[in-house]
Structure formats: structure tokens, C-alpha cells
Amino acid sequence: MGQPQPQSPPFVTLADFYALDWGDDIRRELHDGQVVAMAPPKNAHGTIVINLGAALKAALRGRRPCRVQTEAGIIPPSREHSYYQADLLVTCEPSRPGERDVQAPLFICEVLSESTELFDRRCKIPEYRALASVRELLLVDSERMFVELHRRIDERRWLTEILQRPSDHLALETADLTLTLTELYEDVALGPANLELPL
């Protein structure tokens, strides 16, 4: 007698995904028609998001409709039936009643964890780069002091800057904001793998 074949998970369209009501607080993304539940973030992740989000909000004060948004929905341009949630983004488009996604982000930040880093780097970053509105992309490691800033030069080229020292300055042109890594990682307990580099 043959072995029962494992059943594929149901294919979910973007419209179906928007219509679903999960009844819980779990974050979910849609990857090529498959719903993916996100693991609960560790404390370091949330602290970094708060630190950067507060700095961005202060920098954008008085520049309406520019605003910072957390857990922001993004529809990748070349992946049908997909929906990502960025940890933070900045947009200057007016907010829309009942909106689920941001159509013209200028800045996107993903806080990396062991479980998300590979997908963020291989899938999300190329898709974010394909969004014509995006000017800066930021990857922040939540387990060691390591920040990677991608800044658009033109339609095809990006400049990448690596920051690792507590005194290094992260300069975000899209928000006219500069802060040190010490400020970004304030109140974050970094693991023993974080080796402070000589200044």
C-alpha cells in the first residue's frame, strides 16, 4: 500500500489574505501564495525598533505628511500574491483610510534575527530595491552591533555602508537624521558574539 502523500498548504491570493481574520496578534506575511507566521520577536528586536522609530518620528515632526510606520505592509513588485511587513519605514505619501500597505516608501528598515536574516537578505532586499520610491534600506542586527545601510545612487546602483563601532554615525538622508550606534542600540543586551572594535 502506498504512503499517503503530504498535502500542500492552500494557495492564498492577496485578496484572500486581506480578508482573513486570524483572531490573534501573530504577525503574518504572504510569500507567493503561502501564509507564513512570524516568530515572536525577542526583546532586543523591539527595543531597536522603538529606538529608531522614536528618532525618526522626532526628525519628521513638522514635515507632514511624512511619517514613520511600524509593521508596515509592502507589496513586492515582482512576486505575485505576496505581502511583506517591514519593521519600520518612512513615507511621505498621505495616509489612506483603512490602508494595509504603503505604496511609496522612501526608507525601509528590517531588524535581523537568526530566523529571518536569510529571507530578508535573499528575498526582501531585492524586492525593496525594485520599488522606485525607495532611497535607503537599513538592516540592523539584533544580536551584535552591526548595521548595513544601502543608499540608492541611481536606477541601477546602490552604495552600501557598514557600521560596527559604538561611535559610528548612522546618517539617514531620507529623514535628515543622524544617530550613533550607541543611541540605536540603547538598552539592548548584546550577546558575547558582539566584539567591540578598537576606536
KENURO-590301 format. One line per 2 residues: their letters; for each residue x, y, z of N, C-alpha, C, O. Coordinates in Angstrom, 2 decimals. Layout:
residues N
a) X,Y,Z,X,Y,Z,X,Y,Z,X,Y,Z | ...
//
This chain:
residues 199
mg) 0.85,-1.19,0.00,0.00,0.00,0.00,0.89,1.25,0.00,1.84,1.33,0.77 | 0.58,2.19,-0.85,1.41,3.38,-0.95,1.30,4.28,0.27,0.31,4.26,0.99
qp) 2.34,5.06,0.47,2.35,6.02,1.57,1.47,7.21,1.22,1.46,7.66,0.07 | 0.72,7.74,2.19,-0.08,8.94,1.91,0.82,10.11,1.57,1.84,10.34,2.22
qp) 0.42,10.84,0.56,1.22,11.99,0.13,0.89,13.21,0.99,-0.28,13.47,1.27 | 1.92,13.96,1.42,1.65,15.17,2.20,0.90,16.18,1.35,1.21,16.38,0.18
qs) -0.08,16.81,1.95,-0.88,17.77,1.22,-0.21,19.14,1.24,0.35,19.57,2.25 | -0.28,19.80,0.11,0.27,21.15,0.03,-0.63,22.11,0.78,-1.85,21.94,0.79
pp) -0.05,23.13,1.42,-0.89,24.13,2.07,-1.72,24.87,1.03,-1.29,24.99,-0.12 | -2.89,25.35,1.41,-3.76,26.01,0.43,-3.11,27.27,-0.13,-2.43,28.00,0.59
fv) -3.34,27.52,-1.42,-2.84,28.73,-2.06,-3.74,29.89,-1.69,-4.96,29.79,-1.78 | -3.15,31.00,-1.27,-3.91,32.16,-0.80,-3.57,33.35,-1.69,-2.40,33.70,-1.84
tl) -4.57,33.97,-2.26,-4.35,35.18,-3.05,-4.18,36.37,-2.11,-4.49,36.28,-0.92 | -3.70,37.47,-2.64,-3.55,38.67,-1.82,-4.91,39.15,-1.32,-5.03,39.59,-0.17
ad) -5.93,39.07,-2.16,-7.28,39.47,-1.74,-7.78,38.58,-0.61,-8.37,39.07,0.35 | -7.53,37.27,-0.72,-7.92,36.35,0.36,-7.17,36.69,1.65,-7.75,36.68,2.73
fy) -5.89,36.97,1.52,-5.06,37.29,2.69,-5.61,38.51,3.41,-5.69,38.53,4.64 | -5.98,39.53,2.66,-6.55,40.74,3.26,-7.87,40.44,3.97,-8.20,41.08,4.98
al) -8.62,39.49,3.45,-9.95,39.20,4.01,-9.91,38.30,5.23,-10.89,38.24,5.97 | -8.80,37.60,5.46,-8.73,36.66,6.58,-8.66,37.39,7.91,-8.00,38.42,8.04
dw) -9.35,36.83,8.90,-9.33,37.36,10.27,-8.79,36.26,11.17,-9.45,35.25,11.40 | -7.57,36.46,11.68,-6.91,35.40,12.43,-7.35,35.35,13.88,-7.27,34.30,14.51
gd) -7.80,36.46,14.42,-8.25,36.47,15.81,-7.13,36.39,16.82,-7.36,35.99,17.96 | -5.91,36.75,16.43,-4.79,36.75,17.36,-3.83,37.88,16.98,-4.10,38.63,16.04
di) -2.72,37.99,17.72,-1.77,39.07,17.48,-0.52,38.62,16.74,0.48,39.34,16.73 | -0.56,37.44,16.13,0.61,36.91,15.43,0.78,37.65,14.11,-0.17,37.82,13.35
rr) 2.02,38.08,13.83,2.31,38.72,12.55,2.41,37.65,11.47,2.98,36.58,11.68 | 1.84,37.95,10.31,1.88,37.02,9.19,2.24,37.75,7.91,1.89,38.91,7.72
el) 2.96,37.05,7.05,3.27,37.55,5.72,2.74,36.55,4.70,2.44,35.40,5.03 | 2.64,37.00,3.47,2.22,36.14,2.38,3.39,36.01,1.42,3.84,37.00,0.83
hd) 3.88,34.77,1.25,5.03,34.52,0.37,4.58,33.64,-0.80,4.42,32.43,-0.64 | 4.37,34.25,-1.96,3.97,33.51,-3.16,2.77,32.60,-2.89,2.77,31.43,-3.27
gq) 1.76,33.16,-2.25,0.53,32.42,-2.02,0.50,31.56,-0.77,-0.50,30.90,-0.51 | 1.58,31.54,0.00,1.63,30.76,1.23,1.72,31.70,2.43,2.56,32.59,2.47
vv) 0.84,31.48,3.40,0.84,32.30,4.60,1.95,31.82,5.54,2.06,30.63,5.83 | 2.76,32.77,5.99,3.88,32.45,6.87,3.72,33.23,8.16,3.68,34.46,8.16
am) 3.63,32.50,9.29,3.55,33.14,10.60,4.96,33.53,11.05,5.90,32.75,10.91 | 5.09,34.73,11.58,6.38,35.22,12.03,6.58,34.85,13.50,5.67,34.99,14.31
ap) 7.78,34.38,13.83,8.09,34.04,15.22,8.04,35.31,16.07,8.42,36.38,15.60 | 7.58,35.19,17.32,7.56,36.38,18.19,8.96,36.97,18.31,9.92,36.23,18.55
pk) 9.10,38.28,18.16,10.43,38.89,18.22,10.99,38.87,19.63,10.24,38.89,20.61 | 12.32,38.82,19.72,12.98,38.91,21.02,12.98,40.36,21.49,12.71,41.28,20.72
na) 13.29,40.55,22.77,13.24,41.90,23.35,14.15,42.87,22.61,13.78,44.03,22.41 | 15.35,42.40,22.19,16.29,43.29,21.51,15.67,43.87,20.24,15.85,45.04,19.93
hg) 14.94,43.04,19.52,14.28,43.47,18.28,13.35,44.64,18.55,13.42,45.67,17.88 | 12.48,44.48,19.54,11.52,45.53,19.85,12.18,46.81,20.34,11.72,47.90,20.02
ti) 13.26,46.68,21.11,13.95,47.85,21.62,14.59,48.65,20.49,14.52,49.88,20.48 | 15.20,47.95,19.54,15.81,48.63,18.40,14.75,49.36,17.58,14.95,50.50,17.17
vi) 13.62,48.70,17.35,12.53,49.33,16.60,12.04,50.59,17.31,11.80,51.61,16.66 | 11.90,50.52,18.64,11.45,51.70,19.40,12.48,52.81,19.33,12.13,53.97,19.10
nl) 13.76,52.47,19.52,14.81,53.50,19.49,14.85,54.22,18.15,14.87,55.45,18.10 | 14.86,53.45,17.07,14.93,54.07,15.74,13.62,54.76,15.39,13.62,55.85,14.82
ga) 12.50,54.15,15.73,11.20,54.74,15.43,11.02,56.09,16.12,10.51,57.03,15.52 | 11.44,56.19,17.40,11.31,57.45,18.13,12.19,58.53,17.52,11.77,59.68,17.40
al) 13.41,58.15,17.12,14.31,59.13,16.50,13.76,59.61,15.16,13.82,60.80,14.84 | 13.20,58.67,14.37,12.62,59.04,13.08,11.40,59.95,13.26,11.24,60.92,12.53
ka) 10.56,59.62,14.23,9.36,60.43,14.47,9.74,61.86,14.84,9.13,62.81,14.35 | 10.75,62.00,15.70,11.19,63.35,16.08,11.78,64.10,14.88,11.54,65.29,14.71
al) 12.55,63.39,14.05,13.16,64.03,12.89,12.13,64.48,11.86,12.34,65.46,11.15 | 11.01,63.75,11.78,10.00,64.05,10.77,8.93,65.01,11.27,8.05,65.41,10.51
rg) 8.99,65.38,12.56,7.97,66.28,13.11,7.99,67.60,12.33,9.05,68.19,12.12 | 6.83,68.04,11.91,6.74,69.27,11.14,6.91,69.08,9.65,6.92,70.05,8.89
rr) 7.04,67.81,9.21,7.22,67.56,7.77,6.05,66.75,7.22,6.24,65.90,6.35 | 4.85,67.00,7.71,3.69,66.25,7.24,3.51,66.43,5.73,3.77,67.51,5.20
pc) 3.05,65.37,5.03,2.52,64.10,5.54,3.57,63.03,5.80,3.22,61.86,5.97 | 4.86,63.39,5.84,5.88,62.38,6.10,5.69,61.78,7.49,5.39,62.48,8.45
rv) 5.86,60.47,7.58,5.63,59.78,8.84,6.43,58.49,8.88,6.85,57.98,7.84 | 6.63,57.98,10.09,7.26,56.68,10.29,6.16,55.68,10.64,5.20,56.02,11.32
qt) 6.32,54.45,10.19,5.31,53.43,10.43,6.00,52.12,10.79,7.00,51.75,10.18 | 5.46,51.41,11.79,5.99,50.11,12.18,5.11,49.01,11.59,3.94,49.23,11.28
ea) 5.70,47.82,11.45,4.98,46.65,10.90,4.19,47.06,9.66,3.00,46.77,9.54 | 4.88,47.72,8.76,4.24,48.33,7.60,4.13,47.34,6.45,5.10,46.65,6.12
gi) 2.95,47.26,5.85,2.72,46.35,4.74,3.35,46.85,3.44,3.23,48.02,3.09 | 4.02,45.94,2.75,4.62,46.25,1.46,4.29,45.13,0.48,4.48,43.95,0.79
ip) 3.79,45.50,-0.68,3.52,44.52,-1.73,4.73,44.49,-2.67,4.97,45.47,-3.37 | 5.49,43.39,-2.70,6.67,43.34,-3.57,6.28,43.41,-5.03,5.30,42.79,-5.44
ps) 7.03,44.17,-5.82,6.61,44.44,-7.20,6.65,43.25,-8.13,5.89,43.21,-9.10 | 7.53,42.27,-7.89,7.67,41.18,-8.86,7.29,39.81,-8.30,7.59,38.79,-8.92
re) 6.63,39.77,-7.14,6.21,38.49,-6.56,4.70,38.53,-6.37,4.20,39.16,-5.44 | 3.98,37.86,-7.25,2.52,37.88,-7.21,2.03,37.16,-5.95,2.63,36.18,-5.52
hs) 0.93,37.67,-5.37,0.32,37.09,-4.18,1.33,37.02,-3.03,1.48,35.99,-2.38 | 2.02,38.15,-2.80,2.96,38.26,-1.69,2.71,39.58,-0.97,2.29,40.57,-1.56
yy) 3.00,39.56,0.33,2.79,40.72,1.19,3.81,40.63,2.31,3.82,39.66,3.08 | 4.68,41.64,2.41,5.71,41.67,3.46,5.33,42.70,4.51,4.58,43.64,4.24
qa) 5.86,42.51,5.71,5.72,43.51,6.76,7.11,43.97,7.18,7.87,43.22,7.78 | 7.43,45.22,6.85,8.72,45.79,7.24,8.65,46.24,8.69,7.61,46.69,9.16
dl) 9.77,46.13,9.38,9.80,46.55,10.78,9.53,48.04,10.92,8.79,48.46,11.80 | 10.14,48.83,10.05,9.95,50.29,10.06,10.06,50.81,8.64,10.79,50.26,7.82
lv) 9.32,51.86,8.37,9.54,52.57,7.10,9.15,54.02,7.27,8.46,54.40,8.21 | 9.62,54.81,6.33,9.25,56.22,6.25,8.62,56.45,4.89,9.14,56.00,3.87
tc) 7.50,57.15,4.89,6.84,57.53,3.65,6.37,58.97,3.77,6.11,59.45,4.87 | 6.26,59.63,2.65,5.72,60.99,2.63,4.41,61.05,1.85,3.95,62.14,1.48
ep) 3.82,59.88,1.58,2.51,59.89,0.94,1.43,60.04,2.02,1.60,59.52,3.12 | 0.34,60.74,1.71,-0.73,60.88,2.70,-1.31,59.51,3.07,-1.40,58.61,2.23
sr) -1.69,59.36,4.34,-2.30,58.11,4.77,-3.69,57.98,4.17,-4.37,58.97,3.92 | -4.10,56.73,3.94,-5.39,56.43,3.33,-6.25,55.69,4.34,-5.75,54.82,5.05
pg) -7.54,56.00,4.43,-8.41,55.28,5.37,-8.38,53.78,5.09,-8.55,53.34,3.95 | -8.18,52.99,6.15,-8.21,51.54,6.02,-7.04,50.94,5.26,-7.12,49.79,4.83
er) -5.95,51.69,5.09,-4.83,51.19,4.28,-4.17,49.98,4.95,-4.10,49.91,6.18 | -3.70,49.04,4.15,-3.00,47.86,4.63,-1.55,47.83,4.16,-0.73,47.11,4.72
dv) -1.25,48.61,3.14,0.11,48.62,2.62,0.52,50.05,2.29,-0.33,50.93,2.09 | 1.83,50.27,2.26,2.38,51.58,1.91,2.89,51.49,0.48,3.70,50.62,0.16
qa) 2.43,52.38,-0.37,2.72,52.26,-1.80,4.00,52.99,-2.21,4.56,52.68,-3.26 | 4.46,53.96,-1.42,5.64,54.72,-1.83,6.58,54.95,-0.64,6.76,56.09,-0.23
pl) 7.16,53.89,-0.10,8.12,54.08,0.99,9.42,54.70,0.49,9.88,54.39,-0.61 | 10.00,55.59,1.30,11.30,56.19,0.98,12.43,55.45,1.67,13.52,55.30,1.12
fi) 12.16,54.99,2.88,13.15,54.31,3.73,12.49,53.07,4.32,11.34,53.11,4.76 | 13.23,51.96,4.32,12.73,50.71,4.90,13.81,50.14,5.80,14.98,50.11,5.43
ce) 13.41,49.68,6.97,14.34,49.04,7.91,13.84,47.66,8.27,12.66,47.48,8.58 | 14.74,46.69,8.24,14.47,45.35,8.76,15.47,45.07,9.88,16.68,45.22,9.69
vl) 14.96,44.67,11.04,15.81,44.26,12.15,16.01,42.75,12.02,15.05,41.98,12.05 | 17.26,42.34,11.87,17.56,40.95,11.55,17.61,40.09,12.81,18.11,40.51,13.85
se) 17.10,38.89,12.68,17.25,37.87,13.71,17.74,36.60,13.02,17.76,36.52,11.80 | 18.12,35.63,13.82,18.65,34.39,13.25,17.64,33.71,12.33,18.02,33.11,11.33
st) 16.35,33.82,12.67,15.33,33.11,11.90,14.90,33.86,10.64,14.32,33.26,9.74 | 15.18,35.17,10.56,14.68,35.96,9.43,15.77,36.47,8.50,15.48,36.89,7.38
el) 17.03,36.45,8.93,18.08,37.12,8.17,18.21,36.60,6.75,18.34,37.39,5.81 | 18.19,35.29,6.56,18.38,34.73,5.23,17.28,35.19,4.28,17.56,35.61,3.16
fd) 16.03,35.11,4.71,14.92,35.53,3.85,14.97,37.03,3.59,14.72,37.48,2.47 | 15.28,37.80,4.64,15.35,39.25,4.46,16.39,39.63,3.41,16.14,40.48,2.56
rr) 17.55,38.99,3.47,18.62,39.33,2.55,18.35,38.82,1.13,18.56,39.55,0.16 | 17.89,37.59,1.01,17.74,36.98,-0.31,16.46,37.39,-1.03,16.44,37.48,-2.25
ck) 15.42,37.64,-0.28,14.12,37.92,-0.92,13.66,39.35,-0.74,13.31,40.02,-1.71 | 13.65,39.83,0.50,13.08,41.15,0.74,13.93,42.27,0.16,13.40,43.16,-0.52
ip) 15.23,42.25,0.40,16.07,43.37,-0.05,16.01,43.55,-1.56,15.84,44.68,-2.01 | 16.14,42.49,-2.38,16.00,42.71,-3.83,14.64,43.28,-4.22,14.56,44.11,-5.13
ey) 13.58,42.86,-3.54,12.24,43.39,-3.85,12.13,44.85,-3.42,11.55,45.67,-4.14 | 12.67,45.17,-2.26,12.63,46.57,-1.81,13.41,47.46,-2.76,12.99,48.59,-3.04
ra) 14.53,46.97,-3.26,15.32,47.76,-4.21,14.54,48.02,-5.50,14.76,49.04,-6.17 | 13.64,47.13,-5.84,12.87,47.27,-7.08,11.76,48.32,-6.96,11.16,48.71,-7.96
la) 11.48,48.78,-5.74,10.48,49.83,-5.55,11.12,51.17,-5.91,12.09,51.59,-5.29 | 10.56,51.84,-6.91,11.18,53.07,-7.42,11.27,54.17,-6.37,12.16,55.02,-6.45
sv) 10.37,54.17,-5.40,10.35,55.24,-4.39,11.45,55.10,-3.34,11.82,56.08,-2.71 | 11.96,53.89,-3.15,12.89,53.63,-2.05,14.24,54.28,-2.31,14.83,54.10,-3.38
re) 14.73,55.03,-1.32,16.03,55.69,-1.41,17.05,55.07,-0.46,18.25,55.07,-0.75 | 16.59,54.54,0.67,17.51,53.95,1.64,16.91,52.68,2.24,15.71,52.62,2.52
ll) 17.76,51.68,2.44,17.38,50.43,3.09,18.35,50.20,4.23,19.56,50.41,4.09 | 17.82,49.79,5.37,18.65,49.59,6.55,18.43,48.20,7.12,17.29,47.78,7.34
lv) 19.53,47.48,7.35,19.49,46.20,8.04,20.21,46.37,9.37,21.36,46.81,9.40 | 19.54,46.02,10.46,20.10,46.16,11.79,20.13,44.79,12.45,19.08,44.17,12.62
ds) 21.31,44.32,12.82,21.45,43.04,13.51,21.00,43.22,14.95,21.42,44.16,15.62 | 20.15,42.32,15.44,19.64,42.44,16.80,20.48,41.70,17.83,20.21,41.79,19.03
er) 21.50,40.97,17.38,22.30,40.17,18.30,23.73,40.66,18.45,24.42,40.29,19.40 | 24.19,41.49,17.52,25.51,42.11,17.63,25.42,43.48,17.01,24.50,43.77,16.25
mf) 26.37,44.34,17.33,26.35,45.69,16.80,26.85,45.67,15.36,28.05,45.69,15.10 | 25.89,45.63,14.44,26.21,45.56,13.02,25.05,46.15,12.25,23.91,45.68,12.34
ve) 25.34,47.18,11.48,24.32,47.90,10.72,24.78,48.02,9.28,25.94,48.33,9.01 | 23.86,47.77,8.37,24.17,47.81,6.94,23.18,48.77,6.27,21.98,48.52,6.25
lh) 23.71,49.85,5.73,22.87,50.87,5.08,23.09,50.82,3.58,24.22,50.91,3.11 | 22.00,50.66,2.83,22.04,50.68,1.37,21.39,51.99,0.90,20.25,52.28,1.25
rr) 22.13,52.76,0.12,21.61,54.04,-0.37,21.62,54.04,-1.90,22.64,53.72,-2.52 | 20.48,54.40,-2.49,20.37,54.41,-3.95,21.19,55.54,-4.55,21.11,56.69,-4.12
id) 22.00,55.19,-5.56,22.76,56.20,-6.30,22.01,56.60,-7.56,21.87,57.79,-7.86 | 21.53,55.61,-8.30,20.72,55.86,-9.49,19.82,54.64,-9.70,19.64,53.84,-8.77
er) 19.26,54.49,-10.87,18.29,53.42,-11.11,18.88,52.03,-10.93,18.16,51.09,-10.59 | 20.18,51.88,-11.14,20.78,50.55,-11.10,21.80,50.35,-9.99,22.12,49.21,-9.65
rw) 22.32,51.44,-9.43,23.44,51.31,-8.49,23.06,51.73,-7.08,22.29,52.67,-6.86 | 23.63,50.98,-6.11,23.43,51.27,-4.69,24.78,51.34,-4.00,25.71,50.61,-4.36
lt) 24.88,52.21,-3.01,26.08,52.31,-2.18,25.77,51.65,-0.84,24.75,51.95,-0.22 | 26.66,50.76,-0.38,26.46,50.06,0.89,27.50,50.53,1.90,28.69,50.59,1.62
ei) 27.01,50.86,3.10,27.87,51.32,4.18,27.70,50.37,5.37,26.57,50.07,5.76 | 28.81,49.91,5.95,28.78,49.01,7.10,29.22,49.79,8.34,30.25,50.46,8.32
lq) 28.43,49.70,9.40,28.73,50.37,10.67,28.80,49.32,11.77,27.92,48.46,11.86 | 29.84,49.37,12.61,30.02,48.35,13.64,30.47,48.90,14.98,30.36,48.21,16.00
rp) 30.98,50.12,15.02,31.51,50.68,16.25,30.46,51.50,16.99,29.61,52.11,16.35 | 30.50,51.52,18.31,29.51,52.31,19.06,29.47,53.78,18.66,28.42,54.42,18.69
sd) 30.63,54.32,18.28,30.69,55.75,17.92,30.37,56.02,16.45,30.28,57.18,16.05 | 30.20,54.97,15.64,29.86,55.17,14.23,28.52,55.92,14.11,27.59,55.68,14.88
hl) 28.46,56.81,13.15,27.24,57.61,12.94,26.43,57.05,11.78,26.93,56.87,10.67 | 25.17,56.77,12.05,24.22,56.36,11.03,23.50,57.61,10.53,22.77,58.25,11.28
al) 23.71,57.96,9.26,23.11,59.16,8.68,22.05,58.75,7.66,22.36,58.13,6.64 | 20.81,59.09,7.95,19.70,58.77,7.06,19.25,60.04,6.35,18.67,60.93,6.97
et) 19.52,60.12,5.07,19.20,61.31,4.30,17.69,61.49,4.13,17.21,62.62,4.08 | 16.96,60.39,4.05,15.52,60.48,3.81,14.78,61.15,4.97,13.72,61.74,4.77
ad) 15.35,61.06,6.18,14.71,61.68,7.34,15.53,62.82,7.92,15.15,63.41,8.92 | 16.68,63.13,7.29,17.59,64.14,7.81,17.92,63.83,9.27,17.79,64.69,10.15
lt) 18.35,62.60,9.51,18.59,62.10,10.87,19.98,61.49,10.96,20.39,60.73,10.08 | 20.69,61.81,12.03,21.97,61.19,12.33,21.97,60.74,13.78,21.63,61.52,14.67
lt) 22.35,59.49,14.02,22.48,58.99,15.38,23.61,57.98,15.43,23.94,57.34,14.43 | 24.19,57.83,16.61,25.28,56.88,16.77,24.72,55.48,17.00,23.54,55.32,17.32
lt) 25.56,54.48,16.82,25.11,53.12,17.10,24.84,52.95,18.59,23.99,52.13,18.96 | 25.53,53.68,19.44,25.23,53.65,20.87,23.78,54.05,21.11,23.09,53.44,21.93
el) 23.32,55.07,20.40,21.92,55.51,20.54,20.96,54.48,19.94,19.90,54.21,20.51 | 21.33,53.93,18.80,20.47,52.94,18.15,20.29,51.70,19.02,19.19,51.15,19.09
ye) 21.36,51.26,19.66,21.34,50.04,20.47,21.14,50.32,21.96,21.41,49.45,22.79 | 20.67,51.50,22.31,20.46,51.82,23.71,19.51,50.82,24.37,18.45,50.51,23.82
dv) 19.89,50.32,25.55,19.10,49.36,26.34,19.01,47.98,25.69,18.18,47.17,26.11 | 19.84,47.70,24.70,19.85,46.38,24.06,20.99,45.55,24.66,22.14,45.99,24.65
al) 20.67,44.38,25.17,21.69,43.49,25.71,22.22,42.63,24.57,21.54,41.72,24.10 | 23.43,42.92,24.13,24.04,42.20,23.02,24.75,40.97,23.54,25.28,40.97,24.65
gp) 24.77,39.92,22.74,25.38,38.67,23.12,26.89,38.74,23.11,27.47,39.73,22.67 | 27.55,37.67,23.60,29.01,37.65,23.66,29.68,37.67,22.30,30.87,37.95,22.21
an) 28.91,37.38,21.23,29.49,37.43,19.89,29.80,38.84,19.45,30.54,39.05,18.49 | 29.23,39.84,20.16,29.48,41.22,19.78,30.83,41.66,20.34,30.95,41.91,21.54
le) 31.84,41.74,19.50,33.17,42.15,19.90,33.36,43.61,19.53,33.31,43.97,18.35 | 33.59,44.43,20.52,33.74,45.87,20.25,35.07,46.11,19.53,36.13,45.68,19.99
lp) 34.99,46.78,18.42,36.18,47.07,17.64,36.93,48.25,18.23,36.30,49.12,18.83 | 38.26,48.31,18.07,39.00,49.46,18.58,38.58,50.73,17.88,38.34,50.74,16.68
l) 38.51,51.81,18.63,38.08,53.08,18.06,39.23,53.77,17.35,39.06,54.86,16.81
//
